[in-house]
Amino acid sequence: MKEEDMNRCQIQEWYPNFKSCSIKTTIHELPESFVQYLLDDSGPFLLPLSITNDDALPNRVHKPEEEEDFVAVEGSGDEAEEPVPPPSFPELEMEIKASIESLGGAIFPKLNWSAPKDSAWISSTGNLKCTSFSEIALLLRSSDSVIHDLYHAYDSCTDKTASRPSSFFLALRKWYPSLKPEMEFRCFVRHKLLVGICQREVTNFYPALFEKKDDLKNGRVKLLDFNPWGASTLPLMFTWDELEEKLREGGDELEFRIVESRCGIRPGLKTAVPYDYLDTSQGSGWDQFLRNADEELRRQTSAGA
């Protein structure tokens, strides 16, 4: 994979040409100060100070000393530490607030390549729906997928010359409650050859289809994303070795895989909760779940062969 391939998959690159067949999206270039805020892990986890008093965690304790069970710990003056003030991005917050309102009041966020799907567990709704700048900041700051964009986007490129793009963009994508995960499909295309389609979560097309936007007719099919072949893109119900083998074989045969049961849905790094939250040791229940998922996937694969 080349850096050019990765760059063409950034949402600010492809969306202007395909917005007529995608979902409504507003894109903001992020100031470097906010990018550094996302990168900084040297201090406590702080959400930006909101100038509109929006709070992504409304039930959190803002002043511990006001709680009934608060106990003060005495120490010398030298030991006392001044609290770190939260950052503030008033101009960016107001721009995002206006965009959210123009998109119907609710959006889901995405950086150049990745959406913070892996941090949905931390939101008050359990999904990526955001109605304020604070909720967006919470998801982005908590996401390992976003860290990929910030640090590792070009790691799989054979001609890697940069560790990160020169600019980062925040895409605010209109939230549609009617958008059902079970009706989303990922298409695997390379060298203009469609080699597989499988059911689950995000629809992705390889850049070879960039010139074929007229094929998305009548508006009933929506293009959600472009992702690179391989790299950090999840193959879902396929493996990358299987897809590469299909490319070598050539031909016109297309394999279409669907989820026939919940056991067929394999948990992924981008769609779960922090590993520390799970006990996968023998007898925990998760170990059996993962074995069942592997067995079900093998059964479905052999049945479709």
C-alpha positions in Angstrom: 0.0 0.0 0.0 1.2 3.5 -0.9 0.8 6.7 1.1 -1.3 8.0 -1.8 -3.8 5.1 -1.2 -4.1 6.0 2.5 -4.5 9.7 1.7 -7.3 9.1 -0.8 -9.3 7.3 2.0 -9.4 10.3 4.2 -13.0 11.5 4.5 -12.1 15.1 3.6 -10.7 13.8 0.3 -13.5 11.5 -0.9 -16.6 13.1 0.6 -16.9 16.2 -1.6 -17.1 14.0 -4.7 -19.6 11.5 -3.2 -21.8 13.6 -0.9 -24.8 13.1 -3.2 -24.7 9.3 -2.4 -23.5 9.5 1.2 -25.0 10.8 4.4 -24.9 14.5 5.2 -21.6 15.5 6.7 -19.8 18.7 7.8 -16.0 18.7 8.0 -13.9 20.9 10.3 -10.1 21.3 10.1 -8.9 20.9 13.7 -6.5 23.4 15.3 -3.2 21.9 16.2 -3.9 22.7 19.9 -6.8 20.3 19.9 -4.8 17.6 18.1 -2.1 18.0 20.9 -4.9 17.7 23.5 -5.9 14.3 22.0 -2.3 13.2 21.9 -1.5 14.2 25.5 -1.5 11.4 28.0 1.0 12.9 30.5 -1.6 14.2 33.0 -5.1 13.4 34.2 -8.0 12.7 31.8 -9.7 16.1 31.4 -12.5 17.1 29.2 -12.4 20.6 27.7 -14.0 23.4 29.6 -17.3 24.1 27.8 -18.3 27.7 27.2 -21.9 26.5 26.8 -21.9 24.5 30.0 -22.5 21.2 28.1 -21.2 18.2 30.0 -20.7 14.7 28.5 -20.7 13.2 32.0 -23.5 15.1 33.8 -23.4 12.8 36.9 -19.7 13.1 37.6 -18.4 14.7 40.8 -17.1 18.2 40.0 -16.3 19.2 43.6 -15.3 16.1 45.8 -15.2 18.3 49.0 -19.0 18.7 48.7 -19.7 15.0 48.8 -20.8 13.5 52.2 -18.1 10.9 52.3 -15.2 13.3 51.4 -12.2 13.0 53.6 -9.4 15.6 53.5 -5.9 14.3 53.6 -3.5 16.6 55.4 -0.1 17.4 53.9 2.6 20.0 53.9 2.4 22.9 51.6 5.2 21.4 49.4 3.1 18.2 49.0 0.0 20.1 47.9 -0.5 20.2 44.1 -2.5 22.7 42.2 -5.2 21.1 40.1 -4.5 21.1 36.4 -6.9 23.5 34.7 -8.9 21.9 31.9 -8.2 23.1 28.3 -10.7 25.2 26.4 -11.4 25.5 22.7 -14.1 28.1 22.4 -13.9 28.9 18.7 -13.9 25.2 17.7 -16.7 24.5 20.2 -19.0 27.2 18.7 -18.2 26.1 15.1 -19.1 22.5 16.0 -22.2 23.6 17.9 -23.5 25.4 14.8 -22.8 22.4 12.6 -24.6 20.0 15.0 -27.6 22.2 14.9 -27.5 22.3 11.0 -27.4 18.5 11.0 -30.6 18.1 13.0 -29.1 18.2 16.5 -27.3 14.9 16.6 -24.2 13.5 14.8 -21.5 10.9 15.1 -17.9 12.0 14.8 -15.0 10.7 12.7 -11.4 11.8 12.2 -9.6 11.6 8.8 -9.9 7.8 8.7 -11.4 6.4 11.9 -14.6 6.8 14.0 -14.2 6.2 17.8 -16.3 3.1 17.7 -14.2 1.5 20.4 -15.1 4.2 22.9 -18.9 4.0 22.5 -19.0 2.1 25.8 -18.0 5.3 27.7 -20.8 7.5 26.4 -24.1 8.0 28.3 -26.0 6.5 25.4 -23.7 3.5 24.7 -23.2 4.5 21.0 -21.6 7.3 19.0 -24.5 9.7 19.0 -23.3 13.2 20.1 -25.2 16.4 20.7 -22.4 18.5 22.0 -18.7 19.3 21.7 -18.1 17.8 25.1 -19.5 14.4 24.1 -17.4 14.4 20.9 -14.2 15.2 22.9 -15.0 12.4 25.4 -15.3 9.8 22.6 -12.2 11.0 20.7 -10.0 11.3 23.9 -11.0 7.7 24.9 -10.5 6.0 21.5 -7.6 3.8 20.4 -8.9 3.9 16.9 -8.4 7.7 16.9 -4.8 7.1 18.2 -4.3 5.1 15.0 -5.1 8.2 12.9 -2.9 10.4 15.1 0.2 8.1 15.3 0.1 5.1 13.0 -1.9 5.9 9.8 1.0 5.3 7.5 2.6 2.3 9.3 1.5 -0.1 6.6 2.7 2.0 3.7 5.7 0.7 1.7 6.8 4.2 0.9 6.2 5.7 4.3 7.8 9.1 4.7 5.6 10.7 7.4 4.2 9.6 10.8 1.1 11.6 10.5 -0.8 13.8 8.0 -0.1 17.5 8.0 -3.7 18.3 9.1 -6.4 16.5 10.9 -10.1 16.9 10.2 -13.2 16.2 12.3 -16.2 15.0 10.3 -19.6 15.5 11.9 -22.0 12.9 10.2 -25.7 13.3 10.6 -27.2 10.8 13.1 -29.9 8.6 11.5 -31.7 6.4 14.0 -33.0 4.4 11.1 -29.5 3.4 10.0 -29.5 -0.3 11.1 -26.2 -2.2 11.6 -27.7 -5.4 10.2 -28.4 -3.6 6.9 -24.8 -2.4 6.5 -22.3 -4.3 4.3 -18.6 -4.2 3.7 -17.4 -4.7 0.1 -13.9 -5.8 -0.6 -12.6 -4.4 -4.0 -9.1 -4.4 -5.4 -7.8 -3.7 -8.9 -11.4 -3.0 -9.8 -12.3 -6.6 -8.9 -15.1 -7.1 -6.3 -14.0 -10.3 -4.5 -16.3 -10.4 -1.5 -19.2 -8.8 0.4 -20.0 -9.5 4.1 -22.6 -8.3 6.5 -21.8 -6.2 9.5 -21.5 -2.6 10.7 -19.7 -0.3 8.3 -19.9 -0.3 4.5 -16.4 0.2 2.9 -15.3 0.5 -0.7 -11.7 0.4 -1.9 -10.5 3.5 -3.8 -10.7 1.6 -7.2 -14.4 2.5 -7.1 -13.7 6.2 -6.7 -14.6 6.8 -10.4 -17.8 4.8 -10.2 -20.1 7.0 -8.1 -22.7 6.9 -10.9 -23.2 3.3 -10.1 -24.9 4.2 -6.8 -28.3 4.9 -8.3 -31.7 5.9 -7.0 -30.4 7.0 -3.6 -31.5 3.9 -1.7 -28.0 2.7 -1.2 -25.8 5.0 0.9 -22.0 5.1 0.8 -20.7 5.4 4.3 -16.9 5.1 4.0 -13.8 4.3 2.0 -11.1 2.3 3.8 -7.8 0.9 2.6 -7.2 -2.6 1.6 -5.6 -4.4 4.5 -3.9 -2.2 7.1 -6.2 -1.5 10.0 -9.4 -2.3 8.2 -11.2 -5.3 9.7 -11.9 -8.1 7.3 -14.9 -9.2 9.4 -16.2 -12.5 8.2 -13.2 -13.0 5.9 -9.5 -13.1 6.5 -7.1 -11.0 4.5 -5.4 -14.3 3.4 -8.7 -15.5 2.0 -9.3 -12.3 0.1 -5.8 -12.2 -1.3 -6.2 -15.8 -2.5 -9.4 -14.9 -4.3 -7.5 -12.1 -6.1 -4.9 -14.6 -7.2 -7.6 -17.0 -8.5 -9.3 -14.3 -10.5 -12.6 -15.1 -12.2 -16.1 -13.6 -11.8 -17.2 -15.5 -8.7 -18.3 -13.3 -5.8 -18.6 -14.6 -2.3 -21.4 -13.1 -0.1 -21.3 -13.9 3.6 -24.0 -13.0 6.0 -24.3 -13.3 9.8 -26.6 -16.3 10.5 -26.4 -16.1 14.2 -25.0 -13.9 17.0 -22.1 -16.4 17.4 -21.1 -15.5 13.9 -20.2 -12.0 14.9 -16.6 -11.9 15.8 -15.6 -9.2 18.4 -13.1 -6.7 17.0 -10.6 -4.3 18.5 -12.6 -1.4 17.2 -16.0 -2.5 18.4 -15.6 -3.7 22.0 -14.7 -2.4 25.4 -11.3 -2.1 27.1 -9.6 -5.5 27.4 -9.0 -4.8 31.1 -12.8 -4.9 31.6 -12.9 -8.6 30.5 -11.9 -11.7 32.3 -11.1 -14.2 29.5 -9.6 -16.8 31.7 -10.9 -20.4 31.7 -14.3 -20.6 33.3 -15.1 -16.9 32.9 -17.7 -17.4 30.2 -15.9 -15.2 27.7 -13.4 -18.0 26.8 -16.4 -20.2 25.8 -18.0 -17.4 23.9 -14.9 -16.8 21.8 -14.5 -20.5 21.1 -18.2 -20.7 20.0 -17.7 -17.7 17.8 -14.7 -19.3 16.1 -16.6 -22.6 15.6 -19.6 -20.8 14.2 -17.5 -18.8 11.7 -15.8 -22.0 10.5 -19.2 -23.7 10.1 -20.6 -20.8 8.1 -17.4 -20.7 6.0 -17.5 -24.4 5.2 -21.2 -24.3 4.4 -20.7 -21.5 1.9 -17.8 -23.1 0.2 
